Amino acid sequence: MPKIYRANLTGVFGDPVDANPTVVLQEAGFNALGLNWRYLTIKVTAKNLADAFKGFKAMNFSGINLTMPHKIEALKYMDSIAQSARLIGAINTVTVDADGKLTGHNTDGQGMIESMREAGIPLAKKRLVILGAGGAARAIAVECALAGVKEMTIVNRSRAKGDELAALINNNTECSAAYIPWKGTAQIPECDILVNATNIGMYPNTDKPDIDYSAIKPGTAVIDVVFEPAITPFLSEAEKHGAKIYDGLGMLVNQGAIAFGLWTGLKAPKAEMAKALKAALSDV
Ligand code: NDP
C-alpha cells in the first residue's frame, strides 16, 4: 500500500480574510482526529470568485467556507442549495459530492441553534428579539423560526432590510415576525430570548447597542454574535439587568463544527476545536 501524501483541501474564500480565525478551529479538529486534511485561508476578491471556484474544482478541494463579500454571490456557482440556505439567501459552506456537484449550506444560524441547545435554551413557542437584519441576523431568524419560535421582533436601522426579513419569516414559516425601526434608544418588547446580531461591540469597537436595557426581564436569555471580546459591553449590561448571558464563541464553534461534519462525515471534536480557538483569540 503506497503512503498517501495528498491532503484533503478545505478553506475559506474572503476579502478581507487575513484575521479570520476559522483555520485554528478546523485544523484543531483535523489534528484531534488524525485526519490528513488542511484548511487554507485564501484571499479572493469579489471579481475573482468565478476563477476561485474554477481553481477549487481543478484542485479537487473537498469543501470551502465563504465569508464577506461572497456569501450571496457564491449561490450562482452551486448545483444545489440546502433548504434553509435558500430561504436565508446566502451560503457560508460548500460541500462536494462524489460526482463533483457543489451544494451550498448556511451553518451560521444552525450554529446558533446548536449553541442554544447546548445551553438548554428552549425555542419552541418562545418570543425572540433580534437586533440587526444583516447576514447573521437573517440566518439566525430563519433557523429560529424553523425551530419553532412563535414571535419574532426585528430591530434594525435600515427599514428596507428589516421589512424584508420580517416578510421573509412571515411568508415562509409559522412564526409571526414584526419589524421595529431603530432610531435613538430602541424600546424592545418583552421576550424570552434577545440576540445582538449587529457588529456593535466587535473588537476594537467598545460600544453597546442603544436599547432600553431596563426592558430586559430577569432570566431572559441574552446572546451575542460578537465573539471578540467574549464578554461584550452588551452582555455585561444585560447581565446587570438579570439576564442569563451567552457569548458568540458558542455560535462560532458550532457553525464550524457543522461544516466539519458536512465535509468529513465525522462528528466534530468540539471540545478540542473550542479550546484551540479560545487560546488563539486570547492571544490577540
Ligand atoms: P452585516 O454587515 O450583514 O450586518 C450588520 C448589521 O448590523 C446590520 O443589520 C446593520 O444595520 C447593523 N449595524 C451595524 N452597525 C450598527 C449600529 N451602529 N447601530 C445599529 N445597527 C448597526 O454583518 P453580518 O450580519 O455578517 O455580521 C454581524 C456580526 O456578526 C459581525 O460582528 C460578525 O463578525 C458576527 N458574526 C458572528 C458569527 C459567529 O459565529 N459568532 C457568525 C457570523 C457573523 P443596517 O442594516 O441598518 O446597516
Boltz pocket constraint, residues with backbone or C-beta under 6 A from the ligand:
constraints:
  - pocket:
      binder: B
      contacts: [[A, 108], [A, 111], [A, 131], [A, 132], [A, 133], [A, 134], [A, 135], [A, 136], [A, 137], [A, 156], [A, 157], [A, 158], [A, 161], [A, 182], [A, 197], [A, 198], [A, 199], [A, 200], [A, 202], [A, 224], [A, 225], [A, 226], [A, 227], [A, 248], [A, 249], [A, 251], [A, 252], [A, 253], [A, 255]]
      max_distance: 6.0
